[in-house]
């Protein structure tokens, strides 16, 4: 039978439930268990696809084309196994399902209520992945903080669920904060006590407390927390601030979180955790032999969470190359023909980020002109690739006012155009070209060399595309389309001839980079940037 672990948060938000969940999952996986993590978010959007990145950071896209919370990216990067639509559920989706059932007459004249109908639907969703038979353990992360009005139905659903599956088959891990009061020189346990009391009020006794802290918890503090929160002392887990999120699994191992969890779930400890590759990754991450400065040109750079997967992909690729990648955030709206040189000089590579809408578009074009003309490694992702096509159209092919029809519907040269199937789309949510599609790479291209094969699959999230009417012009002038979707011939990759590294990808390689499998395009981009740095 599948065992269920719930992870709740107390005291404040942003304690890193996603990283704790992913770290625990990693440890359980490393002991031979089949584990997955799902996230339940208490907001009413059906999915985060329609949210501005300023709200919740990047929108992560799964293989099956679900637009999801960025925590799913952490789950995949840690576990190296794909997630799916079933791994991210929102209040909006729960209500949508219940309301659809009401319209179908499924409730037989009953009054439809939060309890039992919404809580039943939440519980049904808790079980979906567990019932697939693919997992021994399902970790469910509940978004929000205990005490939030909107989290209440989830907490109640957890209470009922635990009663239904019986003891030993589920457990609750509560993540809390132990603040340090500098004036008193003390760590304080009271907020944790209050937060556990609140959970108790809702009928849930947490089994394990993971305590975020800036200072080590001594035995006295651990005893105090255990006593006042009704848990064993070995169930008080210290989670001290770590230099990197990738250290957290090892810190949790040291605290024996995995052992405590397995004992409470009555599962055999099996083998000792097998973390050789993880440790060697950390070794390379922490002992770089060089450093490169890469500019990330984007419109949401004030909020690095907006580019989470890109930043993590640089960490993976940096470790592979034993180089520290220093990412410098450059707001694209600030770049003009007059200041691009000043703002970009000294960088060893430039990545132009994905995005939507007009703001910052011209700045991205300027950045690309500069790196193309100066042989500085360039990597364009999605909108970044589209900008590279526009830039080349304007400045090399001489197509005056060439643009994407997203930015200028009246452009005389729509080198980037809305995809045919998108033209009839009315609704915004979940309607882009989403998820994994195959791509055939041209033999002899740089892309083929980087991937080491000709058939690849990558994830997408866009409405606009390279306009194939211009294919020959681009090819003849040296911006080579080298990756195509085999079914409909959409251009998925462009690369510039006679440039050390100039690659644009219509897909999102950053969504597939993991600790175990750093992405080849990022690895080669970082390597090219290192080569450029050495020549300076
Ligand atoms: N706005 C562009 C499109 O819809 C690019 C999207 C993106 O960068 N994810 O095609």
Boltz pocket constraint, residues with backbone or C-beta under 6 A from the ligand:
constraints:
  - pocket:
      binder: B
      contacts: [[A, 353], [A, 354], [A, 355], [A, 356], [A, 357], [A, 381], [A, 382], [A, 383], [A, 384], [A, 406], [A, 461], [A, 462], [A, 463], [A, 464], [A, 465]]
      max_distance: 6.0
